[in-house]
Amino acid sequence: MESNNNNFSTRPKGAKATLVKDDSFFTKKRFGFIFREEKKIKEAYYDVTRHEDLLSPGNSACLGCHAELALRTTLRILGPNTILAIPPGCMGGIGVVGFQGGSGTKIPVFFPLLDNTAAMLAGIKRQYQREGRDVNVVAFAGDGGTADAGFQSLSGAAERGENIIYICYDNEAYMNTGVQRSGTTPKWSWTQTTPVGEKSQGKSQKGKDMPMIMAAHNIPYVATANPSFLPDYIDKLKKAMQVKNGMSYIHLYSGCPTGWKFPTEKTIEVGKLAVETNLYPLWECVEGKFRMTYEVKKRTPIEEYTRSMQKYAHLTDEEIRSLQYSVDQNYKRLKDLCRIT
């Protein structure tokens, strides 16, 4: 065997390629969307890798954790001029706030209560404003600390126009305490407190639509994001950093292999399915104007998403059809908002 240093592969000596690239076929006109997507991804990863990793290399996050990937990316983009709050939840539990007397980050980080994260950040931001210093004051909170226990504090800070960045990593349950349902847990989802059996088919209520709830607060910037689409998330982080006249809120899809029960190596794939099925569309609302940031060219049936994890393994055909109808209606409402604003 001889080495081919151009593509790091090997081939038998004297062998000829069975396929030859036809440059007249692989044109930018015909495959322009691939070239454009590739360019976006390269630019995004350049943005990430040219900045120092501000998160400890050693932590106890579960294998395949979407939120850990998102947090590393978040801190690289926000940079060292950042104060970070992480309330009780997965990211606090894995050692980000600190372990054995040391910090898990290279920036100031603290552990607020589950119900006062936004209020504490508001006070910190105001003190820096009094000193004439522009510092990124950021929350990285789970769905429990955002949609449930922390909602009063968050809503009040949004209404007052506090200039903080609030990021909710939504893994759709209280994962670090054993997978109990939260306000954002979707209908029919299995959790330890919404079991599946003769008298129960998982959670019987729909989850809170937190991004829309925050958009109704009329804050300057609201967006959805997904670590499986890093260029989109990085762009939204940069926009959030530019806001100086109120709160920025980013709702981050966070796939959880442990709580949703799918293979750890499938996290990115599951995250992509969430978007491609229109279950979790990517959009932003800037000063009250809605805009899609990623358009799905051909919708994937929701059944492909539900089949990718065990927490939906109990769904009947009728329930899947009902879920598909709900997804389609929600997406139609979003598209209507984009048109009228």
C-alpha angles and dihedrals in degrees: 000000000000125000121245106207093191097069103011092242132116133231135181114269111267094013118140127218113261093206125047121196111242104213091194089062100042096064129152089238092059098036100024094129090060092050091048093048091047090051092051092050093048091050091048094051090046088055090051100044098044090064127071118261103245095188123087113262089223119065138131100244115146117260111272094020110170092194094056090053090048094049093051089050092045094054093046090055097041091047132199094310089082139108111205129203120192115179123202109303141090097312093048090045096054092063102265092128091049147293135205092006095309136098124253092216137051091231131063109284131174140185112235123185119274091254106040107048098117093044093052092048091049090057092047092049093049092053091052089048089054088054091050093243124137106215129165105244107193141179121204101188137162126239093263092055090045112036097028125022096013100043098096091053092045094048092048093050090049092049092049091051096241110184099232135122113237118192120185116197101203115203089161099242145038093281104170092057097049110290106293121169120266133191091271096048105123124241115276092015117143117235133154089263095041100048128181118238145103094315102030137050097190123277111000097199131070118249123253115266094227098176091055091044090054092045087056088061088069094231118162098252135024125163144163119224142177129203088222086068100047098166089058092047094048091051090052093048090055091050091049090053090056094057112104102160102067145326128335116206125191120184108205124201107225118189113210117201091187099051100030093041107230130132113284093233091058098066097106092043093051090048091053091050090055089060098037091054090051088239089120109022119191113237143140135212114211115188090335097315117118122214134173111234095189124032118205107222096197120014117233114222113259089235090074089059096046091048091055093072139037098230087079097036092109096059117124123221089255092052091049090052090050091049091049090052091050092049092049093048093049091049091049090052090051092049089050090053090051090053099047096045 
